[in-house]
Amino acid sequence: KAGVTQTPRYLIKTRGQQVTLSCSPISGHRSVSWYQQTPGQGLQFLFEYFSETQRNKGNFPGRFSGRQFSNSRSEMNVSTLELGDSALYLCASSLVRQETQYFGPGTRLLVL
Amino acid sequence: DQQVKQNSPSLSVQEGRISILNCDYTNSMFDYFLWYKKYPAEGPTFLISISSIKDKNEDGRFTVFLNKSAKHLSLHIVPSQPGDSAVYFCAASELNSGNTPLVFGKGTRLSVIA
């Protein structure tokens, strides 16, 4: 079974731009969660989607948004990028609830 | 407020010896705990989990121990191998309370020296 895939793997943007990241979960998994990893803060939860609905949301500003499609694929959008948004963005999928989550390789975003 | 804490940022162990990684939590509602391993430039890889109804779970060289009264869990790797060198994250959730996300510690970097 294929694992979680994320595209693109690397991205360079400038301040003020917006970015969209994509995640395809493991086949049959319906829950997709997004995390931000930075050296100082570790892995921080952004949001979780299940059946095209946002089920949980972390403590991030409204510039961070996401959505899930009917095939469970998910996208994450960050608008008006700031230097502090430079991070590794990880997507994880699980069957139904947020039990054991399986992570993708991540998208490394650099904001200049 | 950090609900999951890994107080040792790094740990060095000789090949063949036991590695013990520790994790403390403050939220008594956590009932499901996991350990992930992460190599540079890769996503975390699931290692082992334990439910709060158990105090030990074993999978090959990896054993997780849970002490609910102390709100403490540990991961034992025996014997340690150079390929185990990675950052290890402890995570917890309130699985039975409903839809809550995983809360991660900040990780412990394990170096296994040949």
gemmi code that builds the backbone of each chain (N, CA, C; Angstrom):
import gemmi

chains = {
    "A": [
        ("LYS", (0.861, -1.185, 0.000), (0.000, 0.000, 0.000), (0.894, 1.230, 0.000)),
        ("ALA", (0.598, 2.191, -0.867), (1.408, 3.396, -0.927), (1.216, 4.202, 0.347)),
        ("GLY", (2.283, 4.920, 0.724), (2.218, 5.741, 1.924), (1.609, 7.093, 1.629)),
        ("VAL", (1.722, 7.978, 2.602), (1.227, 9.336, 2.466), (2.184, 10.106, 1.549)),
        ("THR", (1.639, 10.782, 0.575), (2.487, 11.570, -0.320), (2.160, 13.041, -0.177)),
        ("GLN", (3.200, 13.851, -0.308), (3.040, 15.289, -0.198), (3.769, 15.963, -1.358)),
        ("THR", (3.119, 16.967, -1.914), (3.749, 17.748, -2.975), (3.501, 19.234, -2.745)),
        ("PRO", (4.450, 20.086, -3.109), (5.809, 19.719, -3.519), (6.664, 19.364, -2.310)),
        ("ARG", (7.830, 18.882, -2.516), (8.716, 18.560, -1.385), (9.448, 19.797, -0.874)),
        ("TYR", (9.743, 20.701, -1.765), (10.460, 21.924, -1.384), (9.826, 23.110, -2.083)),
        ("LEU", (9.850, 24.233, -1.382), (9.195, 25.418, -1.915), (9.894, 26.655, -1.372)),
        ("ILE", (10.157, 27.611, -2.244), (10.706, 28.895, -1.804), (9.742, 29.988, -2.228)),
        ("LYS", (9.334, 30.788, -1.257), (8.401, 31.882, -1.525), (8.953, 33.155, -0.883)),
        ("THR", (8.363, 34.272, -1.234), (8.735, 35.534, -0.608), (7.600, 36.020, 0.281)),
        ("ARG", (7.941, 36.891, 1.192), (6.952, 37.435, 2.128), (5.762, 38.033, 1.382)),
        ("GLY", (4.597, 37.796, 1.881), (3.392, 38.347, 1.281), (2.731, 37.436, 0.260)),
        ("GLN", (3.476, 36.469, -0.241), (2.878, 35.539, -1.203), (2.008, 34.530, -0.470)),
        ("GLN", (1.308, 33.720, -1.248), (0.539, 32.635, -0.661), (1.049, 31.307, -1.225)),
        ("VAL", (0.734, 30.227, -0.535), (1.224, 28.919, -0.952), (0.149, 27.864, -0.685)),
        ("THR", (0.114, 26.860, -1.543), (-0.801, 25.732, -1.365), (0.005, 24.443, -1.376)),
        ("LEU", (-0.182, 23.644, -0.345), (0.491, 22.362, -0.226), (-0.544, 21.251, -0.361)),
        ("SER", (-0.114, 20.128, -0.922), (-1.044, 19.041, -1.175), (-0.634, 17.769, -0.455)),
        ("CYS", (-1.626, 16.982, -0.080), (-1.391, 15.738, 0.649), (-2.354, 14.674, 0.161)),
        ("SER", (-1.817, 13.508, -0.186), (-2.659, 12.360, -0.525), (-2.489, 11.306, 0.555)),
        ("PRO", (-3.562, 10.948, 1.253), (-3.431, 10.000, 2.366), (-3.269, 8.571, 1.871)),
        ("ILE", (-2.983, 7.686, 2.789), (-2.951, 6.257, 2.504), (-4.351, 5.839, 2.062)),
        ("SER", (-4.411, 4.977, 1.065), (-5.688, 4.534, 0.534), (-6.569, 3.956, 1.653)),
        ("GLY", (-7.797, 4.447, 1.734), (-8.714, 3.982, 2.772), (-8.718, 4.838, 4.021)),
        ("HIS", (-7.713, 5.670, 4.183), (-7.676, 6.578, 5.340), (-8.555, 7.790, 5.057)),
        ("ARG", (-9.344, 8.160, 6.053), (-10.269, 9.258, 5.836), (-9.942, 10.502, 6.652)),
        ("SER", (-9.050, 10.342, 7.607), (-8.662, 11.497, 8.427), (-7.302, 11.995, 7.972)),
        ("VAL", (-7.191, 13.286, 7.753), (-5.916, 13.902, 7.372), (-5.635, 15.052, 8.338)),
        ("SER", (-4.449, 15.030, 8.910), (-4.028, 16.095, 9.832), (-2.792, 16.787, 9.285)),
        ("TRP", (-2.654, 18.033, 9.627), (-1.487, 18.823, 9.212), (-0.752, 19.328, 10.442)),
        ("TYR", (0.582, 19.299, 10.360), (1.434, 19.764, 11.441), (2.526, 20.669, 10.870)),
        ("GLN", (2.963, 21.594, 11.707), (4.097, 22.430, 11.366), (5.261, 22.046, 12.280)),
        ("GLN", (6.414, 21.809, 11.694), (7.587, 21.515, 12.524), (8.638, 22.599, 12.340)),
        ("THR", (9.016, 23.211, 13.443), (10.112, 24.185, 13.457), (11.118, 23.752, 14.504)),
        ("PRO", (12.371, 24.182, 14.363), (13.398, 23.743, 15.319), (13.059, 24.080, 16.762)),
        ("GLY", (12.459, 25.219, 16.983), (12.204, 25.624, 18.362), (10.930, 25.066, 18.960)),
        ("GLN", (9.931, 24.823, 18.155), (8.595, 24.464, 18.655), (8.218, 23.010, 18.469)),
        ("GLY", (9.025, 22.252, 17.761), (8.646, 20.857, 17.542), (7.468, 20.756, 16.590)),
        ("LEU", (6.712, 19.670, 16.732), (5.546, 19.460, 15.861), (4.316, 20.100, 16.488)),
        ("GLN", (3.725, 21.019, 15.765), (2.531, 21.681, 16.272), (1.370, 21.404, 15.335)),
        ("PHE", (0.244, 21.062, 15.935), (-0.950, 20.685, 15.189), (-1.603, 21.899, 14.551)),
        ("LEU", (-1.885, 21.782, 13.264), (-2.570, 22.854, 12.539), (-4.066, 22.606, 12.473)),
        ("PHE", (-4.467, 21.528, 11.812), (-5.877, 21.165, 11.726), (-6.018, 19.736, 11.229)),
        ("GLU", (-7.243, 19.218, 11.384), (-7.563, 17.870, 10.951), (-8.855, 17.905, 10.147)),
        ("TYR", (-8.873, 17.125, 9.081), (-10.069, 17.015, 8.261), (-10.535, 15.573, 8.211)),
        ("PHE", (-11.831, 15.433, 8.204), (-12.461, 14.111, 8.109), (-13.743, 14.277, 7.323)),
        ("SER", (-13.906, 13.476, 6.294), (-15.097, 13.567, 5.430), (-15.369, 14.996, 4.997)),
        ("GLU", (-14.314, 15.645, 4.520), (-14.377, 16.991, 3.928), (-14.724, 18.084, 4.935)),
        ("THR", (-14.703, 17.754, 6.213), (-15.035, 18.732, 7.255), (-13.853, 18.916, 8.198)),
        ("GLN", (-13.621, 20.152, 8.583), (-12.570, 20.387, 9.569), (-13.081, 19.942, 10.929)),
        ("ARG", (-12.390, 19.005, 11.538), (-12.874, 18.407, 12.776), (-12.153, 18.978, 14.000)),
        ("ASN", (-10.908, 19.386, 13.794), (-10.129, 19.969, 14.885), (-9.247, 21.067, 14.319)),
        ("LYS", (-8.933, 22.034, 15.148), (-8.088, 23.131, 14.698), (-7.124, 23.499, 15.812)),
        ("GLY", (-5.866, 23.713, 15.440), (-4.851, 24.133, 16.400), (-4.840, 25.639, 16.549)),
        ("ASN", (-3.850, 26.116, 17.272), (-3.779, 27.531, 17.606), (-2.915, 28.285, 16.595)),
        ("PHE", (-3.399, 28.391, 15.387), (-2.691, 29.111, 14.336), (-3.606, 30.209, 13.793)),
        ("PRO", (-3.000, 31.287, 13.252), (-3.830, 32.381, 12.733), (-4.645, 31.961, 11.518)),
        ("GLY", (-5.617, 32.773, 11.192), (-6.520, 32.472, 10.091), (-5.857, 32.431, 8.728)),
        ("ARG", (-4.598, 32.878, 8.660), (-3.871, 32.806, 7.373), (-3.656, 31.340, 6.952)),
        ("PHE", (-3.746, 30.470, 7.927), (-3.580, 29.033, 7.667), (-4.962, 28.416, 7.480)),
        ("SER", (-5.170, 27.802, 6.341), (-6.462, 27.173, 6.089), (-6.255, 25.876, 5.334)),
        ("GLY", (-7.287, 25.091, 5.268), (-7.164, 23.840, 4.550), (-8.501, 23.391, 4.022)),
        ("ARG", (-8.460, 22.297, 3.308), (-9.702, 21.675, 2.866), (-9.415, 20.230, 2.518)),
        ("GLN", (-10.492, 19.461, 2.436), (-10.358, 18.062, 2.066), (-11.369, 17.766, 0.974)),
        ("PHE", (-10.956, 16.962, 0.035), (-11.805, 16.616, -1.089), (-12.496, 15.271, -0.840)),
        ("SER", (-13.420, 14.932, -1.712), (-14.208, 13.715, -1.514), (-13.355, 12.452, -1.578)),
        ("ASN", (-12.192, 12.535, -2.223), (-11.313, 11.354, -2.286), (-10.312, 11.345, -1.118)),
        ("SER", (-10.560, 12.195, -0.124), (-9.758, 12.327, 1.097), (-8.454, 13.102, 0.911)),
        ("ARG", (-8.087, 13.419, -0.304), (-6.914, 14.270, -0.507), (-7.151, 15.618, 0.160)),
        ("SER", (-6.069, 16.212, 0.626), (-6.213, 17.465, 1.358), (-5.220, 18.498, 0.850)),
        ("GLU", (-5.608, 19.723, 0.970), (-4.710, 20.838, 0.657), (-4.645, 21.770, 1.848)),
        ("MET", (-3.498, 22.405, 1.980), (-3.317, 23.408, 3.018), (-2.853, 24.693, 2.339)),
        ("ASN", (-3.402, 25.803, 2.759), (-3.065, 27.094, 2.175), (-2.573, 28.044, 3.250)),
        ("VAL", (-1.514, 28.753, 2.928), (-1.050, 29.820, 3.817), (-1.029, 31.107, 3.009)),
        ("SER", (-1.760, 32.090, 3.459), (-1.796, 33.371, 2.741), (-0.887, 34.376, 3.437)),
        ("THR", (-0.519, 35.412, 2.717), (0.310, 36.497, 3.247), (1.478, 35.941, 4.070)),
        ("LEU", (2.334, 35.213, 3.398), (3.427, 34.524, 4.071), (4.322, 35.468, 4.865)),
        ("GLU", (4.756, 34.973, 6.018), (5.704, 35.686, 6.874), (6.968, 34.856, 7.005)),
        ("LEU", (8.068, 35.537, 7.365), (9.338, 34.823, 7.504), (9.205, 33.653, 8.480)),
        ("GLY", (8.436, 33.842, 9.529), (8.263, 32.817, 10.549), (7.487, 31.604, 10.094)),
        ("ASP", (6.939, 31.654, 8.893), (6.207, 30.498, 8.362), (7.157, 29.467, 7.760)),
        ("SER", (8.435, 29.810, 7.675), (9.425, 28.853, 7.180), (9.454, 27.653, 8.117)),
        ("ALA", (9.202, 26.492, 7.574), (9.069, 25.297, 8.422), (8.923, 24.078, 7.528)),
        ("LEU", (8.917, 22.923, 8.179), (8.552, 21.678, 7.519), (7.078, 21.435, 7.809)),
        ("TYR", (6.276, 21.293, 6.769), (4.842, 21.055, 6.938), (4.575, 19.580, 6.660)),
        ("LEU", (4.030, 18.926, 7.673), (3.811, 17.486, 7.613), (2.334, 17.184, 7.569)),
        ("CYS", (2.010, 16.217, 6.755), (0.647, 15.717, 6.653), (0.651, 14.293, 7.197)),
        ("ALA", (-0.414, 13.933, 7.898), (-0.527, 12.584, 8.435), (-1.941, 12.068, 8.193)),
        ("SER", (-2.060, 10.784, 7.939), (-3.386, 10.223, 7.745), (-3.639, 9.089, 8.731)),
        ("SER", (-4.910, 8.878, 9.033), (-5.316, 7.754, 9.866), (-6.674, 7.280, 9.364)),
        ("LEU", (-7.070, 6.106, 9.841), (-8.262, 5.463, 9.285), (-9.523, 6.311, 9.485)),
        ("VAL", (-9.844, 6.563, 10.740), (-11.086, 7.280, 11.026), (-10.836, 8.376, 12.048)),
        ("ARG", (-10.433, 7.955, 13.223), (-10.134, 8.926, 14.269), (-8.631, 9.163, 14.278)),
        ("GLN", (-8.178, 10.063, 15.118), (-6.750, 10.377, 15.138), (-6.002, 9.394, 16.020)),
        ("GLU", (-6.183, 8.109, 15.717), (-5.437, 7.088, 16.433), (-4.037, 7.068, 15.850)),
        ("THR", (-3.525, 5.964, 15.429), (-2.183, 5.947, 14.870), (-2.164, 6.692, 13.552)),
        ("GLN", (-1.353, 7.738, 13.508), (-1.236, 8.552, 12.307), (0.047, 8.209, 11.582)),
        ("TYR", (-0.039, 8.180, 10.269), (1.103, 7.876, 9.427), (1.452, 9.130, 8.631)),
        ("PHE", (2.720, 9.487, 8.710), (3.158, 10.761, 8.162), (3.730, 10.649, 6.757)),
        ("GLY", (3.561, 11.722, 6.010), (4.236, 11.870, 4.734), (5.631, 12.428, 4.936)),
        ("PRO", (6.371, 12.632, 3.855), (7.751, 13.109, 3.968), (7.856, 14.599, 4.283)),
        ("GLY", (6.755, 15.315, 4.098), (6.754, 16.736, 4.422), (7.074, 17.630, 3.233)),
        ("THR", (6.670, 18.878, 3.368), (7.035, 19.936, 2.419), (7.845, 20.968, 3.183)),
        ("ARG", (9.064, 21.204, 2.707), (9.884, 22.217, 3.377), (9.657, 23.549, 2.688)),
        ("LEU", (9.137, 24.497, 3.438), (8.828, 25.827, 2.927), (9.841, 26.828, 3.465)),
        ("LEU", (10.428, 27.573, 2.559), (11.338, 28.644, 2.946), (10.744, 29.965, 2.471)),
        ("VAL", (10.562, 30.882, 3.389), (10.017, 32.198, 3.066), (11.137, 33.227, 3.169)),
        ("LEU", (11.396, 33.907, 2.061), (12.487, 34.901, 2.027), (11.946, 36.326, 2.089)),
    ],
    "B": [
        ("ASP", (1.706, 26.169, 27.572), (1.779, 25.063, 28.517), (2.044, 23.766, 27.752)),
        ("GLN", (3.196, 23.165, 28.028), (3.595, 21.984, 27.297), (3.010, 20.755, 27.976)),
        ("GLN", (2.091, 20.078, 27.329), (1.423, 18.932, 27.950), (2.242, 17.646, 27.855)),
        ("VAL", (3.145, 17.586, 26.872), (4.001, 16.414, 26.703), (5.446, 16.910, 26.693)),
        ("LYS", (6.243, 16.362, 27.588), (7.610, 16.859, 27.729), (8.626, 15.743, 27.574)),
        ("GLN", (9.621, 16.010, 26.764), (10.767, 15.126, 26.672), (11.940, 15.964, 27.158)),
        ("ASN", (12.359, 15.708, 28.378), (13.302, 16.603, 29.040), (14.741, 16.431, 28.594)),
        ("SER", (15.029, 15.319, 27.917), (16.397, 15.131, 27.432), (16.445, 15.432, 25.947)),
        ("PRO", (17.086, 16.519, 25.545), (17.152, 16.832, 24.110), (18.010, 15.831, 23.345)),
        ("SER", (18.961, 15.197, 24.032), (19.827, 14.258, 23.330), (20.269, 13.141, 24.259)),
        ("LEU", (20.678, 12.039, 23.614), (21.105, 10.857, 24.350), (22.105, 10.102, 23.478)),
        ("SER", (23.211, 9.694, 24.074), (24.209, 8.885, 23.354), (24.337, 7.530, 24.022)),
        ("VAL", (24.333, 6.496, 23.201), (24.387, 5.126, 23.718), (25.328, 4.311, 22.842)),
        ("GLN", (26.028, 3.387, 23.452), (26.893, 2.509, 22.663), (26.074, 1.410, 21.981)),
        ("GLU", (26.522, 1.042, 20.818), (25.876, -0.042, 20.076), (25.793, -1.300, 20.945)),
        ("GLY", (24.619, -1.940, 20.914), (24.441, -3.167, 21.678), (23.869, -2.945, 23.076)),
        ("ARG", (23.958, -1.702, 23.571), (23.427, -1.420, 24.904), (21.967, -1.001, 24.804)),
        ("ILE", (21.359, -0.758, 25.966), (19.960, -0.351, 25.986), (19.845, 1.166, 25.860)),
        ("SER", (18.900, 1.618, 25.062), (18.552, 3.048, 24.996), (17.223, 3.221, 25.720)),
        ("ILE", (17.166, 4.201, 26.595), (15.922, 4.499, 27.319), (15.572, 5.958, 27.086)),
        ("LEU", (14.439, 6.166, 26.422), (13.967, 7.522, 26.151), (12.732, 7.768, 27.005)),
        ("ASN", (12.709, 8.929, 27.628), (11.659, 9.226, 28.592), (10.722, 10.335, 28.122)),
        ("CYS", (9.507, 10.279, 28.653), (8.483, 11.242, 28.274), (7.539, 11.434, 29.466)),
        ("ASP", (7.231, 12.667, 29.792), (6.288, 12.976, 30.862), (5.113, 13.756, 30.286)),
        ("TYR", (3.947, 13.575, 30.884), (2.779, 14.319, 30.421), (2.015, 14.862, 31.612)),
        ("THR", (1.241, 15.901, 31.346), (0.520, 16.551, 32.441), (-0.989, 16.333, 32.366)),
        ("ASN", (-1.497, 16.014, 31.196), (-2.940, 15.897, 31.007), (-3.406, 14.487, 31.382)),
        ("SER", (-4.152, 14.380, 32.461), (-4.594, 13.057, 32.927), (-5.659, 12.444, 32.021)),
        ("MET", (-6.156, 13.217, 31.061), (-7.153, 12.687, 30.124), (-6.502, 11.931, 28.957)),
        ("PHE", (-5.183, 12.064, 28.808), (-4.511, 11.318, 27.741), (-4.685, 9.820, 27.990)),
        ("ASP", (-5.075, 9.084, 26.947), (-5.288, 7.652, 27.111), (-4.648, 6.831, 26.001)),
        ("TYR", (-3.904, 7.492, 25.136), (-3.263, 6.766, 24.039), (-1.932, 7.463, 23.769)),
        ("PHE", (-0.885, 6.646, 23.715), (0.466, 7.206, 23.617), (1.226, 6.515, 22.494)),
        ("LEU", (2.045, 7.291, 21.809), (2.772, 6.749, 20.662), (4.211, 7.256, 20.680)),
        ("TRP", (5.066, 6.496, 20.046), (6.437, 6.925, 19.789), (6.673, 6.913, 18.279)),
        ("TYR", (7.314, 7.994, 17.808), (7.689, 8.114, 16.414), (9.191, 8.338, 16.338)),
        ("LYS", (9.762, 7.868, 15.241), (11.175, 8.085, 14.956), (11.268, 8.964, 13.710)),
        ("LYS", (12.203, 9.908, 13.729), (12.318, 10.802, 12.580), (13.773, 10.953, 12.154)),
        ("TYR", (14.010, 10.675, 10.868), (15.306, 10.953, 10.263), (15.235, 12.325, 9.605)),
        ("PRO", (16.387, 12.977, 9.415), (16.398, 14.273, 8.736), (15.746, 14.186, 7.358)),
        ("ALA", (15.016, 15.200, 7.001), (14.395, 15.327, 5.677), (13.339, 14.248, 5.408)),
        ("GLU", (12.862, 13.576, 6.447), (11.783, 12.602, 6.290), (10.687, 12.896, 7.295)),
        ("GLY", (9.501, 12.369, 7.037), (8.434, 12.499, 8.015), (8.629, 11.506, 9.147)),
        ("PRO", (7.985, 11.736, 10.300), (8.079, 10.788, 11.408), (7.525, 9.421, 11.012)),
        ("THR", (8.181, 8.383, 11.511), (7.753, 7.008, 11.265), (7.197, 6.436, 12.558)),
        ("PHE", (5.998, 5.884, 12.499), (5.384, 5.288, 13.680), (6.190, 4.085, 14.156)),
        ("LEU", (6.445, 4.028, 15.459), (7.208, 2.922, 16.036), (6.331, 1.974, 16.837)),
        ("ILE", (5.686, 2.521, 17.848), (4.954, 1.686, 18.783), (3.977, 2.570, 19.556)),
        ("SER", (2.879, 1.965, 19.998), (1.894, 2.719, 20.767), (1.464, 1.909, 21.988)),
        ("ILE", (0.784, 2.600, 22.893), (0.253, 1.921, 24.074), (-1.008, 2.624, 24.527)),
        ("SER", (-2.002, 1.839, 24.882), (-3.234, 2.371, 25.426), (-3.101, 2.471, 26.940)),
        ("SER", (-3.865, 3.365, 27.540), (-3.759, 3.574, 28.985), (-4.265, 2.382, 29.802)),
        ("ILE", (-4.891, 1.410, 29.148), (-5.342, 0.227, 29.903), (-4.209, -0.780, 30.085)),
        ("LYS", (-3.080, -0.519, 29.428), (-1.924, -1.402, 29.552), (-0.773, -0.638, 30.201)),
        ("ASP", (0.200, -1.376, 30.701), (1.384, -0.708, 31.225), (2.649, -1.078, 30.454)),
        ("LYS", (2.491, -1.955, 29.476), (3.667, -2.368, 28.699), (3.207, -2.853, 27.339)),
        ("ASN", (3.974, -2.507, 26.320), (3.734, -3.048, 24.991), (5.084, -3.265, 24.325)),
        ("GLU", (5.203, -4.412, 23.677), (6.495, -4.800, 23.135), (6.374, -5.104, 21.652)),
        ("ASP", (7.374, -4.691, 20.881), (7.402, -5.006, 19.460), (8.860, -5.138, 19.048)),
        ("GLY", (9.324, -6.386, 19.022), (10.708, -6.620, 18.651), (11.671, -6.003, 19.638)),
        ("ARG", (12.544, -5.159, 19.158), (13.532, -4.518, 20.038), (12.955, -3.345, 20.825)),
        ("PHE", (11.739, -2.974, 20.528), (11.134, -1.785, 21.134), (10.083, -2.174, 22.167)),
        ("THR", (10.192, -1.574, 23.349), (9.206, -1.775, 24.406), (8.829, -0.418, 24.977)),
        ("VAL", (7.540, -0.181, 25.120), (7.082, 1.054, 25.746), (6.448, 0.693, 27.086)),
        ("PHE", (6.818, 1.459, 28.104), (6.280, 1.287, 29.450), (5.477, 2.541, 29.814)),
        ("LEU", (4.328, 2.310, 30.443), (3.484, 3.428, 30.856), (3.242, 3.352, 32.357)),
        ("ASN", (3.539, 4.446, 33.041), (3.262, 4.567, 34.469), (2.254, 5.696, 34.639)),
        ("LYS", (0.970, 5.312, 34.721), (-0.091, 6.326, 34.733), (-0.050, 7.176, 35.989)),
        ("SER", (0.276, 6.579, 37.111), (0.275, 7.350, 38.358), (1.342, 8.436, 38.322)),
        ("ALA", (2.455, 8.140, 37.651), (3.536, 9.121, 37.549), (3.404, 9.973, 36.286)),
        ("LYS", (2.433, 9.655, 35.447), (2.265, 10.334, 34.153), (3.582, 10.311, 33.379)),
        ("HIS", (4.094, 9.115, 33.233), (5.414, 8.941, 32.633), (5.396, 7.734, 31.716)),
        ("LEU", (6.024, 7.884, 30.561), (6.240, 6.718, 29.726), (7.668, 6.706, 29.221)),
        ("SER", (8.121, 5.517, 28.872), (9.481, 5.385, 28.392), (9.525, 4.396, 27.238)),
        ("LEU", (10.494, 4.591, 26.379), (10.743, 3.694, 25.251), (12.101, 3.055, 25.466)),
        ("HIS", (12.127, 1.722, 25.458), (13.370, 0.989, 25.599), (13.723, 0.355, 24.263)),
        ("ILE", (14.954, 0.520, 23.851), (15.428, -0.099, 22.614), (16.589, -1.013, 22.991)),
        ("VAL", (16.369, -2.316, 22.750), (17.391, -3.288, 23.116), (17.524, -4.365, 22.027)),
        ("PRO", (18.710, -4.620, 21.495), (19.914, -3.816, 21.661), (19.891, -2.622, 20.707)),
        ("SER", (20.552, -1.570, 21.065), (20.601, -0.391, 20.204), (21.527, -0.652, 19.016)),
        ("GLN", (21.133, -0.104, 17.871), (21.903, -0.270, 16.645), (22.193, 1.112, 16.050)),
        ("PRO", (23.267, 1.233, 15.290), (23.580, 2.545, 14.689), (22.429, 3.109, 13.870)),
        ("GLY", (21.659, 2.262, 13.208), (20.505, 2.707, 12.420), (19.382, 3.286, 13.251)),
        ("ASP", (19.457, 3.127, 14.569), (18.449, 3.713, 15.458), (18.711, 5.190, 15.704)),
        ("SER", (19.849, 5.672, 15.283), (20.195, 7.092, 15.477), (19.191, 7.958, 14.721)),
        ("ALA", (18.446, 8.758, 15.460), (17.356, 9.564, 14.896), (16.803, 10.432, 16.017)),
        ("VAL", (15.807, 11.242, 15.690), (15.074, 11.980, 16.714), (13.803, 11.201, 17.031)),
        ("TYR", (13.539, 10.996, 18.302), (12.379, 10.245, 18.752), (11.371, 11.190, 19.400)),
        ("PHE", (10.135, 11.097, 18.936), (9.065, 11.930, 19.466), (8.072, 11.068, 20.219)),
        ("CYS", (7.670, 11.544, 21.361), (6.595, 10.978, 22.129), (5.334, 11.773, 21.809)),
        ("ALA", (4.187, 11.109, 21.694), (2.936, 11.800, 21.403), (1.818, 11.195, 22.235)),
        ("ALA", (0.802, 12.003, 22.491), (-0.315, 11.537, 23.309), (-1.620, 12.116, 22.793)),
        ("SER", (-2.709, 11.410, 23.072), (-4.019, 11.929, 22.695), (-5.084, 11.454, 23.665)),
        ("GLU", (-6.210, 12.147, 23.654), (-7.393, 11.743, 24.426), (-8.306, 10.959, 23.485)),
        ("LEU", (-7.874, 9.796, 23.098), (-8.564, 9.069, 22.034), (-10.017, 8.767, 22.386)),
        ("ASN", (-10.265, 8.344, 23.598), (-11.615, 7.939, 23.965), (-12.533, 9.109, 24.291)),
        ("SER", (-11.982, 10.300, 24.336), (-12.807, 11.470, 24.611), (-13.433, 12.017, 23.347)),
        ("GLY", (-12.998, 11.502, 22.221), (-13.545, 12.020, 20.979), (-12.447, 12.410, 20.022)),
        ("ASN", (-12.698, 13.415, 19.271), (-11.786, 13.784, 18.201), (-10.777, 14.817, 18.671)),
        ("THR", (-9.676, 14.342, 19.176), (-8.639, 15.279, 19.616), (-7.322, 14.918, 18.941)),
        ("PRO", (-6.513, 15.920, 18.681), (-5.281, 15.665, 17.930), (-4.160, 15.111, 18.806)),
        ("LEU", (-3.145, 14.587, 18.152), (-1.949, 14.161, 18.853), (-1.201, 15.394, 19.360)),
        ("VAL", (-0.686, 15.277, 20.574), (0.170, 16.319, 21.152), (1.566, 15.733, 21.258)),
        ("PHE", (2.529, 16.412, 20.673), (3.884, 15.883, 20.600), (4.817, 16.551, 21.599)),
        ("GLY", (5.784, 15.776, 22.076), (6.916, 16.355, 22.775), (7.878, 16.944, 21.752)),
        ("LYS", (8.929, 17.586, 22.243), (9.853, 18.257, 21.329), (10.962, 17.345, 20.810)),
        ("GLY", (10.969, 16.111, 21.255), (11.892, 15.145, 20.685), (13.174, 14.964, 21.468)),
        ("THR", (13.747, 13.772, 21.323), (15.063, 13.445, 21.896), (15.909, 12.885, 20.768)),
        ("ARG", (17.084, 13.471, 20.579), (17.982, 12.978, 19.535), (18.832, 11.852, 20.097)),
        ("LEU", (18.657, 10.666, 19.552), (19.425, 9.496, 19.982), (20.590, 9.260, 19.027)),
        ("SER", (21.772, 9.124, 19.588), (22.958, 8.772, 18.804), (23.471, 7.440, 19.317)),
        ("VAL", (23.526, 6.466, 18.435), (24.055, 5.153, 18.797), (25.445, 5.043, 18.204)),
        ("ILE", (26.414, 4.879, 19.085), (27.821, 4.915, 18.673), (28.336, 3.502, 18.487)),
        ("ALA", (28.895, 3.250, 17.325), (29.419, 1.909, 17.015), (30.701, 1.629, 17.794)),
    ],
}
model = gemmi.Model(1)
for chain_id, residues in chains.items():
    chain = gemmi.Chain(chain_id)
    for i, (resn, *xyz) in enumerate(residues, 1):
        res = gemmi.Residue()
        res.name, res.seqid = resn, gemmi.SeqId(i, " ")
        for name, pos in zip(("N", "CA", "C"), xyz):
            atom = gemmi.Atom()
            atom.name, atom.element = name, gemmi.Element(name[0])
            atom.pos, atom.b_iso = gemmi.Position(*pos), 0.0
            res.add_atom(atom)
        chain.add_residue(res)
    model.add_chain(chain)
structure = gemmi.Structure()
structure.add_model(model)
structure.setup_entities()
